[in-house]
Amino acid sequence: MLVLLTSGFGLNQLDRQIINILAEPIKRDLALRDWQLGALSGLSFALLYSVAALPIARFADRSNRVRVIGAAILAWSLFTAACGMAGSFIQLLLLRIGVGIGEAGGAPPSQSLIADSYPSERRAGALAVFALGSAIGASVGLIGGGMLAGLIGWRWTLAIAGAPGLVIGALLLLTLRDPQRSAARPELPTLGAALAMLLSRRAFLLMALGSAMLSFVNYGAMAFAGSFYLRNHLAELTAIGEAIGQKPLGVIGLGLGLIGMVGGMLGAIVGGRLGDRMGTRDVRMLALIPAVGSVLCAASYVVMFTLPSAVASLLTFAVASFFSNLWYGPGTLGMQRLAGAKAKATALAVALFVNSAIGLSFGPLLVGLASDALSPRLGAGEGLRAGILIGLSAGLVSALFYWLASRRIGSEVMQAEEQDG
């Protein structure tokens, strides 16, 4: 079960992130500006992704989660493949919205299913394994997208990217069963009652906001990473590419993909182990671990986007990726414990809504707007660098939200557990 769900989450991230490495070819082909690239990377995807997540997760809480997840994987995979046929900014925007709607049915029901399948002392670790899908999927998207784009173009690259999801979605539907189908299901609160309960848990809201601001950092930076290296380090990347038989975009994809995958996987595993060990003794650590990760993630990105060497910059991405994934196990478990047993998927969908509405929607868009505003004076490369660095300040805000959550999480988790009986 965990392997299939993690594979599905990996494809979720692959189909979401592959647009980033293809940004410059798409920009040239469709004559786009940076703010439009930001809209395609974030706003278009998050526009209905964040809105659809809550009703889909609510439906999953009340029905068969396996069927919801399988149908979602099939849907977003088809839309990803269709993106390769887009002939204009508007067409690609609408197809990316379709990808977002499909992906809204992936993570919250999967996390809920995992939480119901593992004992409490192993849940943060299991959720951290699930988070490995993010690092692996994003890395495969960067590597494959960068290498394939130089051979077959961005359109066929997107078509190929959608194909594996059709296999994983079908396997999941054919082989998995929802354990709640064979057991007495808990009586769930109404949607209004669930939302009122979550809104009353200040620590939950603060952790959701902390996650959203960290996403602002990650999505804002990575949406333009490929463009950044092409604009600022093209000569160095061309020389490296000639030595290894790759075009510059392939070098970027290999560097960001392999290095990011190693750092991201280690960060997710370490965060999950820390959450299991330290969070069991002191529930405040479920918020404090992500707080530390947010500060160090932003600081690592600052180094990454200011180093004069492309090689040194790409190597630094391992550190940034490590800290950007440190939060996942403890942070997700903290929000689940605050939600209680009867609204796990609903709670994670609310957190996903906040995350997408703030981080995914506005991170890439605002970085793109800042780049467009600064580029006439600084140049395309330095303007983009400045826009990315401005966006990284959100990491400090993320840490503040998590720290504030740590001051309330203990009493509110006790309240949730008392209500569950």
C-alpha positions in Angstrom: 0.0 0.0 0.0 2.7 2.5 1.0 4.7 1.8 -2.1 1.8 2.4 -4.4 0.6 5.5 -2.6 4.2 6.9 -2.5 4.5 6.2 -6.3 1.2 8.0 -6.9 2.5 11.0 -4.8 5.7 10.9 -6.8 3.8 11.2 -10.1 1.8 14.0 -8.5 5.0 15.9 -8.0 6.5 14.9 -11.3 3.5 16.2 -13.3 3.3 19.3 -11.2 7.0 20.2 -11.3 8.0 19.2 -14.8 6.7 22.5 -16.1 9.5 24.2 -14.2 12.4 22.6 -16.1 10.5 23.3 -19.4 9.8 26.9 -18.6 12.3 28.5 -21.0 11.4 26.4 -24.1 7.7 27.1 -23.4 8.4 30.8 -22.9 10.2 31.0 -26.2 7.6 28.9 -28.1 4.5 30.7 -26.8 6.2 34.1 -26.4 5.4 34.4 -22.6 6.6 36.7 -19.9 7.9 35.7 -16.5 4.7 36.4 -14.7 2.9 34.1 -17.1 5.5 31.3 -16.4 4.7 31.9 -12.7 1.0 31.6 -13.3 1.5 28.3 -15.2 3.7 27.0 -12.5 1.6 28.0 -9.5 -1.6 30.0 -9.9 -3.2 28.0 -12.7 -2.5 24.8 -10.9 -3.6 26.0 -7.5 -6.7 27.9 -8.7 -9.0 24.9 -8.4 -6.5 22.5 -6.8 -7.0 24.3 -3.5 -10.8 24.6 -3.8 -11.4 21.1 -5.0 -9.3 19.5 -2.3 -11.8 20.0 0.5 -14.9 18.5 -1.1 -12.9 15.6 -2.5 -11.3 14.9 0.9 -14.7 15.2 2.5 -16.0 12.7 0.1 -13.0 10.4 0.7 -13.6 10.6 4.5 -17.1 9.3 3.9 -16.5 6.8 1.0 -13.8 4.6 -0.5 -10.5 6.4 -0.3 -8.7 4.0 -2.7 -11.2 4.7 -5.5 -10.9 8.4 -5.0 -7.1 8.3 -5.1 -7.0 6.0 -8.2 -9.5 8.1 -10.1 -7.4 11.2 -9.2 -4.2 9.7 -10.5 -5.8 8.8 -13.8 -7.4 12.2 -14.2 -4.2 14.3 -13.6 -2.1 12.0 -15.8 -4.4 12.5 -18.8 -4.4 16.3 -18.3 -0.6 16.3 -18.1 -0.3 14.5 -21.4 -2.8 16.9 -22.9 -0.7 19.9 -21.9 1.7 19.0 -24.8 -1.1 19.9 -27.3 -1.5 23.5 -26.0 -1.1 26.2 -28.6 -1.4 29.3 -26.5 -1.0 30.6 -22.9 -4.8 30.3 -22.3 -5.0 26.7 -23.5 -2.0 25.7 -21.3 -3.5 27.6 -18.4 -6.8 25.7 -18.7 -5.1 22.3 -19.0 -2.9 23.0 -16.0 -6.1 23.8 -14.0 -7.3 20.3 -15.0 -4.0 18.8 -13.6 -4.6 20.7 -10.4 -8.2 19.4 -10.0 -7.0 15.8 -10.5 -4.1 16.2 -8.0 -6.5 17.6 -5.4 -7.7 14.0 -4.8 -4.3 12.6 -4.2 -2.5 13.6 -1.1 -5.2 14.1 1.6 -6.9 10.7 1.2 -3.5 9.0 0.9 -2.3 10.5 4.1 -5.5 9.6 5.8 -5.2 6.0 4.6 -1.6 5.8 5.8 -2.6 7.2 9.3 -5.2 4.5 9.7 -2.8 1.7 8.7 0.1 2.4 11.1 0.3 2.5 14.9 0.9 6.0 16.4 4.6 5.4 17.2 5.3 4.7 13.5 3.0 7.2 11.7 5.5 10.1 11.3 7.9 7.7 9.8 5.3 6.2 7.4 4.2 9.7 6.4 7.9 10.6 5.8 8.3 7.6 3.5 5.2 8.9 1.6 6.9 12.2 1.4 9.8 10.6 -0.4 7.5 10.4 -3.4 7.7 14.2 -3.5 11.5 14.3 -3.7 11.8 11.4 -6.1 9.0 12.5 -8.4 10.2 16.1 -8.6 13.7 14.8 -9.3 12.6 12.4 -12.1 10.6 15.3 -13.6 13.6 17.6 -13.6 16.0 14.9 -14.9 13.7 13.4 -17.5 12.2 16.8 -18.5 15.6 18.4 -19.0 17.0 15.5 -21.0 13.9 14.7 -23.1 13.2 18.4 -23.9 16.5 18.6 -25.8 15.7 15.5 -27.8 12.0 15.6 -28.5 10.8 19.0 -27.4 8.6 20.1 -24.5 5.4 19.0 -26.1 6.3 15.3 -26.4 8.0 15.5 -23.0 4.7 16.4 -21.4 2.9 13.7 -23.3 5.3 11.1 -22.0 5.2 12.4 -18.4 1.5 11.6 -18.2 1.8 8.0 -19.2 3.1 6.3 -16.0 0.1 7.6 -14.0 -2.3 5.5 -16.1 -0.4 2.4 -15.0 -0.1 3.3 -11.3 -3.7 4.5 -11.1 -5.0 1.2 -12.6 -2.7 -0.9 -10.3 -3.9 1.0 -7.2 -7.6 0.5 -8.1 -7.1 -3.2 -8.8 -4.9 -4.2 -5.8 -5.7 -2.0 -2.8 -8.6 -2.0 -0.4 -9.8 0.6 2.0 -9.6 -0.9 5.5 -12.6 1.2 6.6 -14.7 -0.7 4.1 -14.4 -3.9 6.2 -14.7 -2.2 9.6 -17.3 -0.1 11.4 -16.7 3.4 10.2 -16.7 6.2 12.8 -19.5 8.6 12.7 -18.1 11.7 11.0 -19.0 15.3 12.0 -20.8 17.5 9.4 -18.6 19.6 7.2 -19.6 22.7 9.2 -18.8 21.1 12.5 -15.4 19.8 11.2 -14.5 23.3 9.9 -15.6 24.9 13.1 -13.5 22.5 15.1 -10.4 23.1 13.0 -10.8 26.8 13.1 -11.0 26.7 16.9 -7.6 24.9 16.9 -5.2 27.8 16.6 -2.1 25.6 16.5 -3.6 23.8 13.4 -4.1 27.1 11.6 -0.6 28.3 12.5 0.9 25.1 11.3 -1.0 25.3 8.0 0.2 28.9 7.6 3.7 27.8 8.4 3.5 25.1 5.7 2.1 27.6 3.2 4.9 30.1 3.7 7.5 27.3 3.3 5.8 26.3 0.1 6.0 30.0 -1.0 9.7 29.7 -0.6 10.1 26.4 -2.4 7.6 26.9 -5.3 8.8 30.5 -5.9 12.4 29.4 -6.1 12.0 26.2 -8.0 9.6 27.5 -10.6 12.4 29.6 -12.0 15.5 27.5 -11.2 15.9 26.3 -14.7 15.4 29.8 -16.1 17.9 31.2 -13.5 20.7 28.8 -14.5 20.1 29.4 -18.3 20.2 33.1 -17.8 23.1 33.4 -15.4 25.3 30.4 -16.0 24.8 29.4 -19.6 28.5 29.4 -20.6 29.5 27.1 -17.7 26.6 24.8 -18.3 27.3 24.6 -22.1 30.9 23.6 -21.3 29.8 20.9 -18.9 27.2 19.7 -21.3 29.7 19.3 -24.1 31.8 17.1 -21.8 29.0 14.8 -20.9 27.0 14.9 -24.1 24.1 17.0 -22.8 22.5 20.3 -23.7 22.5 22.9 -20.9 18.9 22.2 -19.9 19.8 18.5 -19.6 22.7 19.5 -17.3 20.4 21.5 -15.1 17.9 18.7 -14.9 20.5 16.2 -14.0 22.0 18.5 -11.4 18.8 19.6 -9.7 17.1 16.2 -10.0 19.9 14.0 -8.7 21.1 16.4 -6.0 17.6 17.4 -5.0 16.5 13.8 -4.7 19.3 12.8 -2.4 18.8 15.9 -0.2 15.0 15.6 -0.2 14.9 11.9 0.6 17.3 12.4 3.5 15.4 15.4 4.8 12.1 13.5 4.8 13.6 10.4 6.5 15.4 12.4 9.1 12.4 14.6 9.8 10.2 11.5 10.1 12.6 9.8 12.6 12.9 13.0 14.6 9.1 13.3 14.7 8.6 9.8 15.9 11.3 10.0 18.6 11.1 13.6 19.8 7.4 14.1 19.0 6.4 11.1 21.2 8.2 12.7 24.2 7.2 16.3 23.5 4.4 17.1 21.1 5.8 20.6 20.7 8.6 19.2 18.6 6.1 18.4 15.8 6.0 22.2 15.3 9.6 23.1 16.3 11.3 20.7 13.8 9.5 22.4 10.9 10.4 25.8 12.3 14.1 25.0 12.3 13.8 23.5 8.8 12.1 26.6 7.4 14.9 29.0 8.5 17.7 26.7 7.3 15.8 26.0 4.0 15.6 29.8 3.2 19.2 30.4 4.2 20.4 27.5 2.0 18.5 28.9 -1.0 20.1 32.3 -0.5 23.5 30.7 -0.8 22.4 28.6 -3.8 21.2 31.6 -5.8 24.1 33.9 -5.0 27.2 31.6 -5.6 29.1 32.6 -8.7 29.7 29.0 -9.8 26.9 26.9 -11.3 28.4 23.7 -10.0 28.7 25.0 -6.4 25.2 26.4 -6.6 23.7 23.1 -7.8 25.6 21.2 -5.0 24.1 23.6 -2.5 20.6 22.5 -3.6 21.2 19.3 -1.6 21.2 21.3 1.6 18.1 23.4 0.6 16.2 20.2 -0.5 17.1 18.5 2.8 15.6 21.3 4.9 12.7 21.9 2.7 11.5 18.3 3.3 12.4 18.1 7.0 8.9 19.3 8.0 6.8 16.7 6.2 6.6 13.8 8.7 6.3 15.8 12.0 4.3 18.7 10.4 1.7 16.4 8.8 1.4 14.3 12.0 1.0 17.4 14.1 -1.9 18.6 12.0 -3.5 15.1 12.0 -3.3 14.9 15.8 -4.8 18.3 16.1 -7.7 17.3 13.9 -8.6 14.1 15.7 -9.6 10.7 14.4 -12.7 11.7 12.6 -11.5 14.4 10.2 -8.0 13.6 9.2 -8.5 13.9 5.4 -10.7 16.9 5.8 -8.1 18.6 8.0 -5.3 17.9 5.6 -7.5 19.2 2.7 -8.0 22.5 4.7 -4.2 22.7 5.2 -3.8 21.9 1.5 -6.2 24.7 0.6 -4.2 27.2 2.7 -0.9 25.9 1.4 -2.0 26.1 -2.2 -3.9 29.4 -2.0 -0.8 31.1 -0.5 2.3 29.2 -1.3 1.6 27.6 -4.6 -0.6 30.3 -6.0 1.5 33.4 -5.1 5.1 32.1 -4.7 5.8 31.7 -8.4 3.5 34.5 -9.5 5.1 37.1 -7.2 8.6 36.0 -8.0 7.8 36.3 -11.7 6.2 39.8 -11.2 9.3 40.9 -9.3 11.6 39.6 -12.0 9.6 41.4 -14.7 9.7 44.6 -12.7 13.5 44.5 -11.9 14.8 43.0 -15.2 14.6 46.3 -17.3 17.0 47.8 -14.8 19.2 44.8 -13.7 19.0 42.6 -16.8 17.0 39.4 -17.3 19.4 37.2 -15.2 20.0 39.6 -12.3 16.4 40.7 -12.2 15.3 37.0 -11.8 17.9 36.5 -9.1 16.6 39.5 -7.2 13.0 38.3 -7.5 13.9 34.9 -6.1 15.8 36.3 -3.2 12.9 38.6 -2.3 10.6 35.6 -2.2 12.9 33.7 0.2 12.1 36.1 3.0 8.9 34.1 3.5 11.0 31.4 5.2 11.3 33.5 8.3 7.6 34.1 8.4 7.1 30.3 8.1 9.4 29.7 11.1 7.5 32.3 13.1 4.1 30.6 12.5 5.5 27.2 13.4 7.1 28.6 16.6 3.8 30.2 17.6 2.1 26.8 17.0 4.5 25.1 19.3 3.2 27.2 22.2 -0.4 25.9 21.8 -0.1 22.4 20.2 0.3 20.5 23.5 -3.0 21.7 25.1 -4.9 21.5 21.8 -3.8 17.9 21.0 -4.9 16.9 24.5 -8.3 18.5 23.8 -8.6 16.6 20.5 -7.7 13.3 22.1 -10.3 13.9 24.9 -13.0 14.6 22.3 -12.1 11.4 20.5 -12.6 9.5 23.7 
